[in-house]
Amino acid sequence: MATLEIKSEVTGSVWKITARPGQVLAAGETLMIFESMKMEIPVILEDGGTLSALHVAEGESVTEGQIIATLTE
């Protein structure tokens, strides 16, 4: 089983989390939505898998490159 770390591509805050641990997600699905500079930026998965862990919570600030979630294939 491969483990994929999902990293933030922007600095901002977590506005909404749209998935929960244990959920099977397909490539192209939205994991969460960030708010940055008054814009909503979706985190869209490049690869599918099972969401094994969320490392952030709604309302939390994130920085570019920060690990926000872990998927297992």
PDB file with SEQRES, HELIX, SHEET and CRYST1 records, atoms N, CA, C and O in Angstrom:
SEQRES   1 A   73  MET ALA THR LEU GLU ILE LYS SER GLU VAL THR GLY SER          
SEQRES   2 A   73  VAL TRP LYS ILE THR ALA ARG PRO GLY GLN VAL LEU ALA          
SEQRES   3 A   73  ALA GLY GLU THR LEU MET ILE PHE GLU SER MET LYS MET          
SEQRES   4 A   73  GLU ILE PRO VAL ILE LEU GLU ASP GLY GLY THR LEU SER          
SEQRES   5 A   73  ALA LEU HIS VAL ALA GLU GLY GLU SER VAL THR GLU GLY          
SEQRES   6 A   73  GLN ILE ILE ALA THR LEU THR GLU                              
SHEET    1 AA1 4 THR A   3  LYS A   7  0                                        
SHEET    2 AA1 4 ILE A  67  THR A  72 -1                                        
SHEET    3 AA1 4 GLY A  49  LEU A  54 -1                                        
SHEET    4 AA1 4 VAL A  24  LEU A  25 -1                                        
SHEET    1 AA2 3 GLY A  12  ILE A  17  0                                        
SHEET    2 AA2 3 THR A  30  SER A  36 -1                                        
SHEET    3 AA2 3 MET A  39  ILE A  44 -1                                        
CRYST1    1.000    1.000    1.000  90.00  90.00  90.00 P 1           1          
ATOM      1  N   MET A   1       0.836  -1.181   0.000  1.00  0.00           N  
ATOM      2  CA  MET A   1       0.000   0.000   0.000  1.00  0.00           C  
ATOM      3  C   MET A   1       0.885   1.251   0.000  1.00  0.00           C  
ATOM      4  O   MET A   1       1.733   1.428   0.875  1.00  0.00           O  
ATOM      5  N   ALA A   2       0.673   2.096  -0.981  1.00  0.00           N  
ATOM      6  CA  ALA A   2       1.419   3.343  -1.060  1.00  0.00           C  
ATOM      7  C   ALA A   2       0.712   4.425  -0.243  1.00  0.00           C  
ATOM      8  O   ALA A   2      -0.516   4.474  -0.174  1.00  0.00           O  
ATOM      9  N   THR A   3       1.513   5.280   0.366  1.00  0.00           N  
ATOM     10  CA  THR A   3       0.982   6.396   1.134  1.00  0.00           C  
ATOM     11  C   THR A   3       1.329   7.686   0.404  1.00  0.00           C  
ATOM     12  O   THR A   3       2.477   7.898   0.013  1.00  0.00           O  
ATOM     13  N   LEU A   4       0.341   8.538   0.224  1.00  0.00           N  
ATOM     14  CA  LEU A   4       0.537   9.819  -0.439  1.00  0.00           C  
ATOM     15  C   LEU A   4       0.290  10.946   0.547  1.00  0.00           C  
ATOM     16  O   LEU A   4      -0.750  10.981   1.204  1.00  0.00           O  
ATOM     17  N   GLU A   5       1.237  11.865   0.655  1.00  0.00           N  
ATOM     18  CA  GLU A   5       1.049  13.048   1.491  1.00  0.00           C  
ATOM     19  C   GLU A   5       0.546  14.173   0.597  1.00  0.00           C  
ATOM     20  O   GLU A   5       1.168  14.490  -0.417  1.00  0.00           O  
ATOM     21  N   ILE A   6      -0.567  14.771   0.968  1.00  0.00           N  
ATOM     22  CA  ILE A   6      -1.137  15.880   0.229  1.00  0.00           C  
ATOM     23  C   ILE A   6      -0.649  17.166   0.896  1.00  0.00           C  
ATOM     24  O   ILE A   6      -0.821  17.356   2.100  1.00  0.00           O  
ATOM     25  N   LYS A   7      -0.038  18.047   0.096  1.00  0.00           N  
ATOM     26  CA  LYS A   7       0.520  19.288   0.631  1.00  0.00           C  
ATOM     27  C   LYS A   7      -0.237  20.497   0.100  1.00  0.00           C  
ATOM     28  O   LYS A   7      -0.769  20.482  -1.010  1.00  0.00           O  
ATOM     29  N   SER A   8      -0.272  21.527   0.906  1.00  0.00           N  
ATOM     30  CA  SER A   8      -0.912  22.776   0.513  1.00  0.00           C  
ATOM     31  C   SER A   8      -0.069  23.467  -0.557  1.00  0.00           C  
ATOM     32  O   SER A   8       1.157  23.521  -0.461  1.00  0.00           O  
ATOM     33  N   GLU A   9      -0.738  23.988  -1.565  1.00  0.00           N  
ATOM     34  CA  GLU A   9      -0.040  24.733  -2.610  1.00  0.00           C  
ATOM     35  C   GLU A   9      -0.106  26.243  -2.376  1.00  0.00           C  
ATOM     36  O   GLU A   9       0.503  27.015  -3.116  1.00  0.00           O  
ATOM     37  N   VAL A  10      -0.843  26.659  -1.350  1.00  0.00           N  
ATOM     38  CA  VAL A  10      -0.999  28.089  -1.050  1.00  0.00           C  
ATOM     39  C   VAL A  10      -0.927  28.322   0.459  1.00  0.00           C  
ATOM     40  O   VAL A  10      -1.031  27.387   1.252  1.00  0.00           O  
ATOM     41  N   THR A  11      -0.749  29.566   0.830  1.00  0.00           N  
ATOM     42  CA  THR A  11      -0.862  29.988   2.224  1.00  0.00           C  
ATOM     43  C   THR A  11      -2.250  30.585   2.392  1.00  0.00           C  
ATOM     44  O   THR A  11      -2.678  31.404   1.579  1.00  0.00           O  
ATOM     45  N   GLY A  12      -2.951  30.182   3.435  1.00  0.00           N  
ATOM     46  CA  GLY A  12      -4.299  30.687   3.676  1.00  0.00           C  
ATOM     47  C   GLY A  12      -4.898  30.004   4.886  1.00  0.00           C  
ATOM     48  O   GLY A  12      -4.188  29.638   5.822  1.00  0.00           O  
ATOM     49  N   SER A  13      -6.219  29.834   4.862  1.00  0.00           N  
ATOM     50  CA  SER A  13      -6.883  29.134   5.962  1.00  0.00           C  
ATOM     51  C   SER A  13      -7.844  28.101   5.380  1.00  0.00           C  
ATOM     52  O   SER A  13      -8.334  28.243   4.260  1.00  0.00           O  
ATOM     53  N   VAL A  14      -8.100  27.060   6.169  1.00  0.00           N  
ATOM     54  CA  VAL A  14      -9.017  26.006   5.745  1.00  0.00           C  
ATOM     55  C   VAL A  14     -10.432  26.528   5.947  1.00  0.00           C  
ATOM     56  O   VAL A  14     -10.863  26.755   7.077  1.00  0.00           O  
ATOM     57  N   TRP A  15     -11.147  26.715   4.853  1.00  0.00           N  
ATOM     58  CA  TRP A  15     -12.514  27.230   4.924  1.00  0.00           C  
ATOM     59  C   TRP A  15     -13.506  26.097   5.139  1.00  0.00           C  
ATOM     60  O   TRP A  15     -14.400  26.205   5.977  1.00  0.00           O  
ATOM     61  N   LYS A  16     -13.351  24.995   4.376  1.00  0.00           N  
ATOM     62  CA  LYS A  16     -14.294  23.889   4.474  1.00  0.00           C  
ATOM     63  C   LYS A  16     -13.598  22.582   4.114  1.00  0.00           C  
ATOM     64  O   LYS A  16     -12.856  22.515   3.134  1.00  0.00           O  
ATOM     65  N   ILE A  17     -13.841  21.547   4.909  1.00  0.00           N  
ATOM     66  CA  ILE A  17     -13.338  20.206   4.607  1.00  0.00           C  
ATOM     67  C   ILE A  17     -14.507  19.406   4.049  1.00  0.00           C  
ATOM     68  O   ILE A  17     -15.569  19.335   4.668  1.00  0.00           O  
ATOM     69  N   THR A  18     -14.309  18.797   2.869  1.00  0.00           N  
ATOM     70  CA  THR A  18     -15.401  18.118   2.179  1.00  0.00           C  
ATOM     71  C   THR A  18     -15.286  16.594   2.216  1.00  0.00           C  
ATOM     72  O   THR A  18     -16.132  15.900   1.651  1.00  0.00           O  
ATOM     73  N   ALA A  19     -14.256  16.067   2.870  1.00  0.00           N  
ATOM     74  CA  ALA A  19     -14.069  14.617   2.965  1.00  0.00           C  
ATOM     75  C   ALA A  19     -13.773  14.250   4.409  1.00  0.00           C  
ATOM     76  O   ALA A  19     -13.400  15.103   5.214  1.00  0.00           O  
ATOM     77  N   ARG A  20     -13.941  12.978   4.729  1.00  0.00           N  
ATOM     78  CA  ARG A  20     -13.676  12.516   6.099  1.00  0.00           C  
ATOM     79  C   ARG A  20     -12.764  11.298   6.062  1.00  0.00           C  
ATOM     80  O   ARG A  20     -12.771  10.556   5.080  1.00  0.00           O  
ATOM     81  N   PRO A  21     -11.976  11.076   7.115  1.00  0.00           N  
ATOM     82  CA  PRO A  21     -11.097   9.907   7.139  1.00  0.00           C  
ATOM     83  C   PRO A  21     -11.874   8.613   6.906  1.00  0.00           C  
ATOM     84  O   PRO A  21     -12.973   8.432   7.430  1.00  0.00           O  
ATOM     85  N   GLY A  22     -11.289   7.722   6.118  1.00  0.00           N  
ATOM     86  CA  GLY A  22     -11.917   6.456   5.772  1.00  0.00           C  
ATOM     87  C   GLY A  22     -12.673   6.512   4.459  1.00  0.00           C  
ATOM     88  O   GLY A  22     -13.026   5.473   3.900  1.00  0.00           O  
ATOM     89  N   GLN A  23     -12.926   7.713   3.963  1.00  0.00           N  
ATOM     90  CA  GLN A  23     -13.661   7.886   2.713  1.00  0.00           C  
ATOM     91  C   GLN A  23     -12.752   7.570   1.520  1.00  0.00           C  
ATOM     92  O   GLN A  23     -11.590   7.972   1.487  1.00  0.00           O  
ATOM     93  N   VAL A  24     -13.303   6.844   0.545  1.00  0.00           N  
ATOM     94  CA  VAL A  24     -12.582   6.550  -0.694  1.00  0.00           C  
ATOM     95  C   VAL A  24     -12.852   7.688  -1.667  1.00  0.00           C  
ATOM     96  O   VAL A  24     -14.002   8.017  -1.959  1.00  0.00           O  
ATOM     97  N   LEU A  25     -11.766   8.286  -2.166  1.00  0.00           N  
ATOM     98  CA  LEU A  25     -11.866   9.444  -3.045  1.00  0.00           C  
ATOM     99  C   LEU A  25     -11.241   9.121  -4.398  1.00  0.00           C  
ATOM    100  O   LEU A  25     -10.251   8.392  -4.474  1.00  0.00           O  
ATOM    101  N   ALA A  26     -11.815   9.660  -5.451  1.00  0.00           N  
ATOM    102  CA  ALA A  26     -11.298   9.460  -6.801  1.00  0.00           C  
ATOM    103  C   ALA A  26     -10.459  10.669  -7.210  1.00  0.00           C  
ATOM    104  O   ALA A  26     -10.607  11.763  -6.665  1.00  0.00           O  
ATOM    105  N   ALA A  27      -9.581  10.446  -8.178  1.00  0.00           N  
ATOM    106  CA  ALA A  27      -8.820  11.557  -8.745  1.00  0.00           C  
ATOM    107  C   ALA A  27      -9.806  12.597  -9.268  1.00  0.00           C  
ATOM    108  O   ALA A  27     -10.814  12.246  -9.882  1.00  0.00           O  
ATOM    109  N   GLY A  28      -9.523  13.858  -9.029  1.00  0.00           N  
ATOM    110  CA  GLY A  28     -10.392  14.938  -9.474  1.00  0.00           C  
ATOM    111  C   GLY A  28     -11.395  15.410  -8.438  1.00  0.00           C  
ATOM    112  O   GLY A  28     -12.049  16.436  -8.632  1.00  0.00           O  
ATOM    113  N   GLU A  29     -11.528  14.667  -7.327  1.00  0.00           N  
ATOM    114  CA  GLU A  29     -12.467  15.087  -6.275  1.00  0.00           C  
ATOM    115  C   GLU A  29     -11.833  16.178  -5.403  1.00  0.00           C  
ATOM    116  O   GLU A  29     -10.612  16.273  -5.283  1.00  0.00           O  
ATOM    117  N   THR A  30     -12.692  16.989  -4.807  1.00  0.00           N  
ATOM    118  CA  THR A  30     -12.241  18.064  -3.925  1.00  0.00           C  
ATOM    119  C   THR A  30     -12.099  17.522  -2.506  1.00  0.00           C  
ATOM    120  O   THR A  30     -13.021  16.909  -1.968  1.00  0.00           O  
ATOM    121  N   LEU A  31     -10.929  17.757  -1.909  1.00  0.00           N  
ATOM    122  CA  LEU A  31     -10.646  17.318  -0.543  1.00  0.00           C  
ATOM    123  C   LEU A  31     -11.084  18.376   0.468  1.00  0.00           C  
ATOM    124  O   LEU A  31     -11.704  18.063   1.484  1.00  0.00           O  
ATOM    125  N   MET A  32     -10.752  19.626   0.173  1.00  0.00           N  
ATOM    126  CA  MET A  32     -11.098  20.744   1.053  1.00  0.00           C  
ATOM    127  C   MET A  32     -11.011  22.027   0.255  1.00  0.00           C  
ATOM    128  O   MET A  32     -10.550  22.034  -0.887  1.00  0.00           O  
ATOM    129  N   ILE A  33     -11.456  23.109   0.864  1.00  0.00           N  
ATOM    130  CA  ILE A  33     -11.415  24.416   0.213  1.00  0.00           C  
ATOM    131  C   ILE A  33     -10.688  25.383   1.137  1.00  0.00           C  
ATOM    132  O   ILE A  33     -11.013  25.496   2.319  1.00  0.00           O  
ATOM    133  N   PHE A  34      -9.702  26.078   0.582  1.00  0.00           N  
ATOM    134  CA  PHE A  34      -8.956  27.098   1.311  1.00  0.00           C  
ATOM    135  C   PHE A  34      -9.532  28.466   0.992  1.00  0.00           C  
ATOM    136  O   PHE A  34     -10.168  28.670  -0.042  1.00  0.00           O  
ATOM    137  N   GLU A  35      -9.293  29.397   1.904  1.00  0.00           N  
ATOM    138  CA  GLU A  35      -9.592  30.810   1.660  1.00  0.00           C  
ATOM    139  C   GLU A  35      -8.249  31.518   1.723  1.00  0.00           C  
ATOM    140  O   GLU A  35      -7.518  31.425   2.709  1.00  0.00           O  
ATOM    141  N   SER A  36      -7.944  32.231   0.638  1.00  0.00           N  
ATOM    142  CA  SER A  36      -6.691  32.974   0.587  1.00  0.00           C  
ATOM    143  C   SER A  36      -6.934  34.257  -0.203  1.00  0.00           C  
ATOM    144  O   SER A  36      -7.405  34.212  -1.340  1.00  0.00           O  
ATOM    145  N   MET A  37      -6.621  35.372   0.386  1.00  0.00           N  
ATOM    146  CA  MET A  37      -6.793  36.678  -0.256  1.00  0.00           C  
ATOM    147  C   MET A  37      -8.221  36.855  -0.779  1.00  0.00           C  
ATOM    148  O   MET A  37      -8.433  37.356  -1.883  1.00  0.00           O  
ATOM    149  N   LYS A  38      -9.199  36.432   0.037  1.00  0.00           N  
ATOM    150  CA  LYS A  38     -10.632  36.546  -0.251  1.00  0.00           C  
ATOM    151  C   LYS A  38     -11.066  35.715  -1.454  1.00  0.00           C  
ATOM    152  O   LYS A  38     -12.092  35.994  -2.075  1.00  0.00           O  
ATOM    153  N   MET A  39     -10.274  34.691  -1.778  1.00  0.00           N  
ATOM    154  CA  MET A  39     -10.627  33.760  -2.856  1.00  0.00           C  
ATOM    155  C   MET A  39     -10.793  32.373  -2.264  1.00  0.00           C  
ATOM    156  O   MET A  39     -10.091  32.011  -1.320  1.00  0.00           O  
ATOM    157  N   GLU A  40     -11.722  31.588  -2.813  1.00  0.00           N  
ATOM    158  CA  GLU A  40     -11.895  30.196  -2.417  1.00  0.00           C  
ATOM    159  C   GLU A  40     -11.090  29.333  -3.381  1.00  0.00           C  
ATOM    160  O   GLU A  40     -11.279  29.402  -4.595  1.00  0.00           O  
ATOM    161  N   ILE A  41     -10.186  28.515  -2.826  1.00  0.00           N  
ATOM    162  CA  ILE A  41      -9.293  27.703  -3.641  1.00  0.00           C  
ATOM    163  C   ILE A  41      -9.506  26.238  -3.277  1.00  0.00           C  
ATOM    164  O   ILE A  41      -9.161  25.830  -2.168  1.00  0.00           O  
ATOM    165  N   PRO A  42     -10.066  25.434  -4.186  1.00  0.00           N  
ATOM    166  CA  PRO A  42     -10.280  24.019  -3.877  1.00  0.00           C  
ATOM    167  C   PRO A  42      -8.977  23.226  -3.947  1.00  0.00           C  
ATOM    168  O   PRO A  42      -8.109  23.509  -4.773  1.00  0.00           O  
ATOM    169  N   VAL A  43      -8.852  22.234  -3.072  1.00  0.00           N  
ATOM    170  CA  VAL A  43      -7.740  21.283  -3.127  1.00  0.00           C  
ATOM    171  C   VAL A  43      -8.295  20.063  -3.849  1.00  0.00           C  
ATOM    172  O   VAL A  43      -9.090  19.308  -3.290  1.00  0.00           O  
ATOM    173  N   ILE A  44      -7.872  19.878  -5.093  1.00  0.00           N  
ATOM    174  CA  ILE A  44      -8.379  18.800  -5.938  1.00  0.00           C  
ATOM    175  C   ILE A  44      -7.330  17.702  -6.014  1.00  0.00           C  
ATOM    176  O   ILE A  44      -6.160  17.972  -6.282  1.00  0.00           O  
ATOM    177  N   LEU A  45      -7.748  16.470  -5.780  1.00  0.00           N  
ATOM    178  CA  LEU A  45      -6.821  15.344  -5.761  1.00  0.00           C  
ATOM    179  C   LEU A  45      -6.369  14.954  -7.161  1.00  0.00           C  
ATOM    180  O   LEU A  45      -7.185  14.832  -8.074  1.00  0.00           O  
ATOM    181  N   GLU A  46      -5.064  14.760  -7.323  1.00  0.00           N  
ATOM    182  CA  GLU A  46      -4.515  14.281  -8.591  1.00  0.00           C  
ATOM    183  C   GLU A  46      -4.657  12.766  -8.692  1.00  0.00           C  
ATOM    184  O   GLU A  46      -4.845  12.228  -9.783  1.00  0.00           O  
ATOM    185  N   ASP A  47      -4.567  12.079  -7.556  1.00  0.00           N  
ATOM    186  CA  ASP A  47      -4.686  10.620  -7.498  1.00  0.00           C  
ATOM    187  C   ASP A  47      -5.784  10.255  -6.517  1.00  0.00           C  
ATOM    188  O   ASP A  47      -6.051  10.996  -5.571  1.00  0.00           O  
ATOM    189  N   GLY A  48      -6.416   9.120  -6.741  1.00  0.00           N  
ATOM    190  CA  GLY A  48      -7.443   8.645  -5.828  1.00  0.00           C  
ATOM    191  C   GLY A  48      -6.851   7.782  -4.734  1.00  0.00           C  
ATOM    192  O   GLY A  48      -5.675   7.419  -4.781  1.00  0.00           O  
ATOM    193  N   GLY A  49      -7.674   7.456  -3.749  1.00  0.00           N  
ATOM    194  CA  GLY A  49      -7.259   6.599  -2.646  1.00  0.00           C  
ATOM    195  C   GLY A  49      -8.194   6.775  -1.470  1.00  0.00           C  
ATOM    196  O   GLY A  49      -9.222   7.446  -1.569  1.00  0.00           O  
ATOM    197  N   THR A  50      -7.832   6.172  -0.365  1.00  0.00           N  
ATOM    198  CA  THR A  50      -8.603   6.273   0.873  1.00  0.00           C  
ATOM    199  C   THR A  50      -7.971   7.334   1.760  1.00  0.00           C  
ATOM    200  O   THR A  50      -6.770   7.300   2.026  1.00  0.00           O  
ATOM    201  N   LEU A  51      -8.783   8.269   2.213  1.00  0.00           N  
ATOM    202  CA  LEU A  51      -8.289   9.312   3.103  1.00  0.00           C  
ATOM    203  C   LEU A  51      -7.992   8.678   4.457  1.00  0.00           C  
ATOM    204  O   LEU A  51      -8.904   8.280   5.181  1.00  0.00           O  
ATOM    205  N   SER A  52      -6.707   8.590   4.789  1.00  0.00           N  
ATOM    206  CA  SER A  52      -6.344   7.942   6.048  1.00  0.00           C  
ATOM    207  C   SER A  52      -6.220   8.931   7.200  1.00  0.00           C  
ATOM    208  O   SER A  52      -6.420   8.558   8.356  1.00  0.00           O  
ATOM    209  N   ALA A  53      -5.888  10.208   6.897  1.00  0.00           N  
ATOM    210  CA  ALA A  53      -5.763  11.189   7.976  1.00  0.00           C  
ATOM    211  C   ALA A  53      -5.878  12.603   7.440  1.00  0.00           C  
ATOM    212  O   ALA A  53      -5.410  12.910   6.344  1.00  0.00           O  
ATOM    213  N   LEU A  54      -6.510  13.456   8.230  1.00  0.00           N  
ATOM    214  CA  LEU A  54      -6.513  14.897   7.987  1.00  0.00           C  
ATOM    215  C   LEU A  54      -5.559  15.510   8.999  1.00  0.00           C  
ATOM    216  O   LEU A  54      -5.602  15.160  10.178  1.00  0.00           O  
ATOM    217  N   HIS A  55      -4.707  16.411   8.561  1.00  0.00           N  
ATOM    218  CA  HIS A  55      -3.722  17.021   9.456  1.00  0.00           C  
ATOM    219  C   HIS A  55      -4.049  18.478   9.757  1.00  0.00           C  
ATOM    220  O   HIS A  55      -3.265  19.178  10.398  1.00  0.00           O  
ATOM    221  N   VAL A  56      -5.214  18.932   9.290  1.00  0.00           N  
ATOM    222  CA  VAL A  56      -5.673  20.305   9.546  1.00  0.00           C  
ATOM    223  C   VAL A  56      -7.158  20.261   9.894  1.00  0.00           C  
ATOM    224  O   VAL A  56      -7.828  19.253   9.670  1.00  0.00           O  
ATOM    225  N   ALA A  57      -7.657  21.353  10.439  1.00  0.00           N  
ATOM    226  CA  ALA A  57      -9.081  21.474  10.791  1.00  0.00           C  
ATOM    227  C   ALA A  57      -9.639  22.746  10.173  1.00  0.00           C  
ATOM    228  O   ALA A  57      -8.890  23.656   9.819  1.00  0.00           O  
ATOM    229  N   GLU A  58     -10.955  22.801  10.047  1.00  0.00           N  
ATOM    230  CA  GLU A  58     -11.592  24.011   9.521  1.00  0.00           C  
ATOM    231  C   GLU A  58     -11.215  25.208  10.384  1.00  0.00           C  
ATOM    232  O   GLU A  58     -11.223  25.133  11.613  1.00  0.00           O  
ATOM    233  N   GLY A  59     -10.885  26.311   9.722  1.00  0.00           N  
ATOM    234  CA  GLY A  59     -10.504  27.532  10.420  1.00  0.00           C  
ATOM    235  C   GLY A  59      -9.016  27.643  10.692  1.00  0.00           C  
ATOM    236  O   GLY A  59      -8.537  28.712  11.071  1.00  0.00           O  
ATOM    237  N   GLU A  60      -8.281  26.564  10.508  1.00  0.00           N  
ATOM    238  CA  GLU A  60      -6.845  26.551  10.786  1.00  0.00           C  
ATOM    239  C   GLU A  60      -6.068  27.206   9.651  1.00  0.00           C  
ATOM    240  O   GLU A  60      -6.431  27.064   8.484  1.00  0.00           O  
ATOM    241  N   SER A  61      -5.006  27.920   9.991  1.00  0.00           N  
ATOM    242  CA  SER A  61      -4.124  28.512   8.995  1.00  0.00           C  
ATOM    243  C   SER A  61      -3.158  27.463   8.471  1.00  0.00           C  
ATOM    244  O   SER A  61      -2.703  26.594   9.215  1.00  0.00           O  
ATOM    245  N   VAL A  62      -2.848  27.552   7.175  1.00  0.00           N  
ATOM    246  CA  VAL A  62      -1.888  26.636   6.551  1.00  0.00           C  
ATOM    247  C   VAL A  62      -0.862  27.451   5.776  1.00  0.00           C  
ATOM    248  O   VAL A  62      -1.125  28.583   5.368  1.00  0.00           O  
ATOM    249  N   THR A  63       0.305  26.860   5.583  1.00  0.00           N  
ATOM    250  CA  THR A  63       1.346  27.492   4.797  1.00  0.00           C  
ATOM    251  C   THR A  63       1.637  26.640   3.568  1.00  0.00           C  
ATOM    252  O   THR A  63       1.349  25.444   3.552  1.00  0.00           O  
ATOM    253  N   GLU A  64       2.195  27.247   2.562  1.00  0.00           N  
ATOM    254  CA  GLU A  64       2.547  26.535   1.346  1.00  0.00           C  
ATOM    255  C   GLU A  64       3.531  25.413   1.674  1.00  0.00           C  
ATOM    256  O   GLU A  64       4.527  25.638   2.360  1.00  0.00           O  
ATOM    257  N   GLY A  65       3.250  24.211   1.184  1.00  0.00           N  
ATOM    258  CA  GLY A  65       4.107  23.058   1.423  1.00  0.00           C  
ATOM    259  C   GLY A  65       3.756  22.244   2.659  1.00  0.00           C  
ATOM    260  O   GLY A  65       4.321  21.170   2.867  1.00  0.00           O  
ATOM    261  N   GLN A  66       2.841  22.731   3.476  1.00  0.00           N  
ATOM    262  CA  GLN A  66       2.428  22.025   4.696  1.00  0.00           C  
ATOM    263  C   GLN A  66       1.630  20.775   4.331  1.00  0.00           C  
ATOM    264  O   GLN A  66       0.789  20.818   3.433  1.00  0.00           O  
ATOM    265  N   ILE A  67       1.887  19.662   5.024  1.00  0.00           N  
ATOM    266  CA  ILE A  67       1.113  18.437   4.797  1.00  0.00           C  
ATOM    267  C   ILE A  67      -0.264  18.632   5.413  1.00  0.00           C  
ATOM    268  O   ILE A  67      -0.386  18.937   6.599  1.00  0.00           O  
ATOM    269  N   ILE A  68      -1.315  18.452   4.585  1.00  0.00           N  
ATOM    270  CA  ILE A  68      -2.677  18.696   5.051  1.00  0.00           C  
ATOM    271  C   ILE A  68      -3.490  17.411   5.188  1.00  0.00           C  
ATOM    272  O   ILE A  68      -4.483  17.375   5.915  1.00  0.00           O  
ATOM    273  N   ALA A  69      -3.061  16.344   4.481  1.00  0.00           N  
ATOM    274  CA  ALA A  69      -3.800  15.079   4.538  1.00  0.00           C  
ATOM    275  C   ALA A  69      -2.905  13.947   4.042  1.00  0.00           C  
ATOM    276  O   ALA A  69      -1.887  14.177   3.389  1.00  0.00           O  
ATOM    277  N   THR A  70      -3.310  12.716   4.370  1.00  0.00           N  
ATOM    278  CA  THR A  70      -2.605  11.530   3.920  1.00  0.00           C  
ATOM    279  C   THR A  70      -3.622  10.578   3.268  1.00  0.00           C  
ATOM    280  O   THR A  70      -4.691  10.319   3.821  1.00  0.00           O  
ATOM    281  N   LEU A  71      -3.269  10.070   2.093  1.00  0.00           N  
ATOM    282  CA  LEU A  71      -4.078   9.083   1.382  1.00  0.00           C  
ATOM    283  C   LEU A  71      -3.311   7.781   1.298  1.00  0.00           C  
ATOM    284  O   LEU A  71      -2.081   7.784   1.257  1.00  0.00           O  
ATOM    285  N   THR A  72      -4.030   6.662   1.271  1.00  0.00           N  
ATOM    286  CA  THR A  72      -3.416   5.373   0.979  1.00  0.00           C  
ATOM    287  C   THR A  72      -4.053   4.846  -0.301  1.00  0.00           C  
ATOM    288  O   THR A  72      -5.256   4.988  -0.521  1.00  0.00           O  
ATOM    289  N   GLU A  73      -3.228   4.238  -1.134  1.00  0.00           N  
ATOM    290  CA  GLU A  73      -3.732   3.705  -2.396  1.00  0.00           C  
ATOM    291  C   GLU A  73      -4.046   2.233  -2.254  1.00  0.00           C  
ATOM    292  O   GLU A  73      -4.485   1.600  -3.215  1.00  0.00           O  
TER     293      GLU A  73                                                      
END                                                                             
